[in-house]
Amino acid sequence: MASWSEFAADEPRLADGIRVLMQQYGPGFGYLATVRADGGPRVHPVSPVITDEGLFCFIIDSPKRRDLERDGRYALHSFPPEESDDEAYVAGHARPVTDQARVARLAACAGAAPQVDWRLFEFTVDVAMLARRDSGSAGGPGEERGRPAVQVWLDPRAADPTPVVPRSRPARRGRRDAHRSAA
């Protein structure tokens, strides 16, 4: 499991593209998918914090926090930009940050209110994906866009060498979009 910093050192342009989409509205904004106790998915909006130190999220007392405490698997997807259908996705494992100095430093940096019952989680990166679509290629209603330019990074040390990468919009005749590895 790679830290965000390790991933960013290995693929700096990809990491920068993902960071831009996650922070396009100022503070981070994305959708966090967790695994419920019954194995089903749960999705919530969150404000991820991306620093040179790592990828983090302050999670209040909630079902998603209990999901992460029980089963750390997560997926994080960017909120779509207004001007394009570009998307960013990372998945891996979340683990609570227990170093109180690190928690205090990141809370001050992110403006996390101390009176709120939150816990800080660091997200490792097993897979990262960035899809860019040419905003000028949109046709009229019902017409398809061209294939996106997709970059994918897989942590070579990840336990599952074939993580699920989200599928882009369906291509013509039911074919899947091609995913190229940036690694």
C-alpha positions as CSV (number, residue, x, y, z in Angstrom):
1,M,0.0,0.0,0.0
2,A,1.6,3.2,-1.2
3,S,1.1,6.5,0.6
4,W,-0.1,9.5,-1.4
5,S,3.4,10.8,-1.2
6,E,4.9,7.6,-2.6
7,F,2.4,7.6,-5.4
8,A,3.0,11.3,-6.1
9,A,6.8,10.8,-6.2
10,D,6.3,7.9,-8.7
11,E,3.7,9.7,-10.9
12,P,3.9,13.4,-10.2
13,R,1.8,14.6,-13.2
14,L,-0.9,12.1,-12.5
15,A,-1.0,13.0,-8.8
16,D,-1.2,16.7,-9.7
17,G,-4.1,16.1,-12.1
18,I,-6.0,14.2,-9.4
19,R,-5.2,16.9,-6.8
20,V,-6.5,19.6,-9.1
21,L,-9.9,17.8,-9.7
22,M,-10.3,17.0,-6.0
23,Q,-9.5,20.6,-5.0
24,Q,-11.2,22.4,-7.9
25,Y,-13.7,24.2,-5.6
26,G,-11.2,25.2,-3.0
27,P,-11.1,22.7,-0.2
28,G,-11.2,19.1,-1.3
29,F,-14.5,17.8,-2.5
30,G,-15.3,14.2,-3.6
31,Y,-17.4,11.2,-3.0
32,L,-16.1,8.5,-0.5
33,A,-17.3,4.9,-1.0
34,T,-16.9,2.6,2.0
35,V,-18.0,-1.0,2.7
36,R,-21.0,-1.5,4.9
37,A,-21.1,-4.3,7.5
38,D,-23.3,-6.4,5.1
39,G,-20.7,-5.9,2.3
40,G,-22.7,-3.4,0.3
41,P,-21.4,0.0,-0.8
42,R,-22.0,3.3,1.0
43,V,-21.2,6.6,-0.7
44,H,-20.9,10.0,1.0
45,P,-19.6,13.4,0.0
46,V,-16.4,14.3,1.9
47,S,-13.6,17.0,1.9
48,P,-10.3,15.2,1.4
49,V,-7.2,16.9,2.4
50,I,-4.2,16.5,0.1
51,T,-0.8,17.7,1.3
52,D,2.8,16.8,0.5
53,E,2.5,14.5,3.5
54,G,-0.4,12.4,2.3
55,L,-4.1,12.0,1.4
56,F,-6.3,12.5,4.5
57,C,-9.9,12.9,5.5
58,F,-11.5,14.1,8.7
59,I,-14.5,11.8,9.3
60,I,-17.2,12.7,11.9
61,D,-19.0,10.1,13.9
62,S,-21.1,8.5,11.2
63,P,-21.8,5.2,9.4
64,K,-18.9,5.9,7.0
65,R,-16.5,6.3,9.9
66,R,-17.7,3.0,11.4
67,D,-17.2,1.4,8.0
68,L,-13.6,2.6,7.8
69,E,-12.9,1.5,11.4
70,R,-14.2,-1.9,10.6
71,D,-13.0,-2.4,7.0
72,G,-10.6,0.2,5.8
73,R,-11.2,-0.3,2.1
74,Y,-12.3,2.9,0.3
75,A,-12.7,4.5,-3.1
76,L,-12.7,8.3,-3.6
77,H,-14.0,9.9,-6.7
78,S,-13.9,13.6,-7.6
79,F,-16.9,15.8,-8.0
80,P,-17.5,16.5,-11.7
81,P,-16.3,19.9,-13.0
82,E,-18.9,22.2,-14.5
83,E,-17.0,22.6,-17.8
84,S,-16.1,19.0,-18.5
85,D,-16.7,15.3,-17.6
86,D,-13.1,14.9,-16.4
87,E,-12.8,12.5,-13.4
88,A,-10.3,11.4,-10.8
89,Y,-10.4,8.3,-8.7
90,V,-8.2,6.7,-6.0
91,A,-8.8,3.6,-4.0
92,G,-6.9,1.8,-1.3
93,H,-7.1,1.5,2.5
94,A,-7.9,4.0,5.2
95,R,-6.1,3.9,8.5
96,P,-6.6,6.1,11.6
97,V,-3.9,8.6,12.3
98,T,-2.8,8.2,15.9
99,D,0.2,10.6,16.1
100,Q,-1.4,13.5,17.9
101,A,1.2,16.0,16.7
102,R,0.4,15.1,13.1
103,V,-3.4,15.2,13.8
104,A,-3.0,18.7,15.3
105,R,-0.9,20.0,12.5
106,L,-3.3,18.7,9.8
107,A,-6.3,20.0,11.7
108,A,-4.8,23.5,11.9
109,C,-3.9,23.3,8.2
110,A,-7.4,22.2,7.1
111,G,-9.3,24.2,9.6
112,A,-10.9,21.2,11.3
113,A,-13.1,22.4,14.2
114,P,-11.7,21.0,17.5
115,Q,-15.1,20.8,19.1
116,V,-16.4,18.3,16.5
117,D,-16.2,14.6,17.1
118,W,-14.0,13.7,14.1
119,R,-11.2,11.3,13.5
120,L,-8.4,11.7,11.0
121,F,-7.8,8.9,8.5
122,E,-4.9,8.6,6.0
123,F,-5.7,7.0,2.7
124,T,-3.2,4.8,1.0
125,V,-3.3,4.5,-2.8
126,D,-3.5,1.1,-4.4
127,V,-5.0,2.5,-7.7
128,A,-5.2,6.0,-9.1
129,M,-7.0,7.0,-12.3
130,L,-7.5,10.2,-14.1
131,A,-9.7,10.6,-17.2
132,R,-9.7,13.7,-19.3
133,R,-12.2,14.4,-22.0
134,D,-11.9,16.9,-24.7
135,S,-14.5,19.5,-23.9
136,G,-14.8,20.5,-27.5
137,S,-15.7,17.0,-28.7
138,A,-19.3,17.0,-27.5
139,G,-21.9,16.5,-30.2
140,G,-25.5,17.3,-30.0
141,P,-28.1,15.6,-27.8
142,G,-27.7,11.8,-28.1
143,E,-24.3,12.0,-29.8
144,E,-21.3,10.4,-28.0
145,R,-18.1,12.1,-27.0
146,G,-14.7,10.8,-28.1
147,R,-12.9,8.4,-25.9
148,P,-11.3,9.9,-22.9
149,A,-7.5,10.0,-22.3
150,V,-7.1,7.8,-19.3
151,Q,-4.1,7.4,-17.0
152,V,-4.0,4.6,-14.5
153,W,-1.4,3.9,-11.8
154,L,-1.4,0.6,-9.9
155,D,0.7,0.2,-6.8
156,P,3.1,-2.7,-7.7
157,R,3.1,-3.7,-4.0
158,A,-0.7,-3.9,-3.7
159,A,-2.1,-7.3,-2.5
160,D,-4.6,-7.5,-5.4
161,P,-2.8,-7.0,-8.7
162,T,-6.1,-6.4,-10.5
163,P,-8.1,-3.8,-8.6
164,V,-11.4,-2.6,-10.0
165,V,-10.9,0.6,-12.0
166,P,-14.2,2.5,-12.6
167,R,-15.5,2.2,-16.1
168,S,-15.8,5.4,-18.1
169,R,-18.9,6.0,-20.1
170,P,-19.8,3.2,-22.4
171,A,-18.3,3.4,-25.8
172,R,-20.2,2.5,-29.0
173,R,-21.5,-1.1,-29.5
174,G,-20.9,-1.9,-25.8
175,R,-17.1,-1.9,-25.9
176,R,-15.3,-0.8,-22.8
177,D,-13.0,2.2,-22.8
178,A,-9.4,1.3,-23.0
179,H,-7.4,1.9,-19.9
180,R,-3.7,2.6,-20.4
181,S,-1.3,2.2,-17.5
182,A,0.8,5.2,-16.8
183,A,3.2,3.0,-14.8
